[in-house]
Amino acid sequence: MTEVSSSPNEHRRDVNNDRVDYLLERIVRNPEILVGKPTIRGTRISVELIMERLGYGSSVEEIIEDYPHVTAEDIEACQAYAKLYPVRARLKG
């Protein structure tokens, strides 16, 4: 007997998880590069830098123009990483 999914989005969620896993392979942490900040594999471009640029209104195309070795998938990977591992606000005082 074939088991039927109880949720119409269950398969979609599995596909999304596969995509996120694929994207996260593009992000690495190495204590010898930017003191261990998460970076795009093969670069010294941090997830933080990409997210700041997006936050300030830069488009994906503008970021790629400024960093030609960064791809749209790299930027998507940064967004996925930031969503899964949000930076906690630092309190000053």
Secondary structure as the mmCIF struct_conf table of DSSP 4:
data_model
#
loop_
_struct_conf.conf_type_id
_struct_conf.id
_struct_conf.beg_label_comp_id
_struct_conf.beg_label_asym_id
_struct_conf.beg_label_seq_id
_struct_conf.end_label_comp_id
_struct_conf.end_label_asym_id
_struct_conf.end_label_seq_id
BEND BEND1 SER A 6 SER A 7
TURN_TY1_P TURN_TY1_P1 PRO A 8 ASN A 9
HELX_RH_AL_P HELX_RH_AL_P1 GLU A 10 LEU A 24
TURN_TY1_P TURN_TY1_P2 GLU A 25 ARG A 26
STRN STRN1 ILE A 27 ARG A 29
TURN_TY1_P TURN_TY1_P3 PRO A 31 GLU A 32
BEND BEND2 ILE A 33 ILE A 33
HELX_RH_3T_P HELX_RH_3T_P1 LEU A 34 GLY A 36
STRN STRN2 PRO A 38 ILE A 40
TURN_TY1_P TURN_TY1_P4 ARG A 41 GLY A 42
BEND BEND3 THR A 43 ARG A 44
STRN STRN3 SER A 46 SER A 46
HELX_RH_AL_P HELX_RH_AL_P2 VAL A 47 GLY A 55
TURN_TY1_P TURN_TY1_P5 TYR A 56 GLY A 57
HELX_RH_AL_P HELX_RH_AL_P3 VAL A 60 ASP A 66
BEND BEND4 TYR A 67 TYR A 67
TURN_TY1_P TURN_TY1_P6 PRO A 68 HIS A 69
HELX_RH_AL_P HELX_RH_AL_P4 ALA A 72 LEU A 84
BEND BEND5 TYR A 85 TYR A 85
HELX_LH_PP_P HELX_LH_PP_P1 PRO A 86 LYS A 92
#
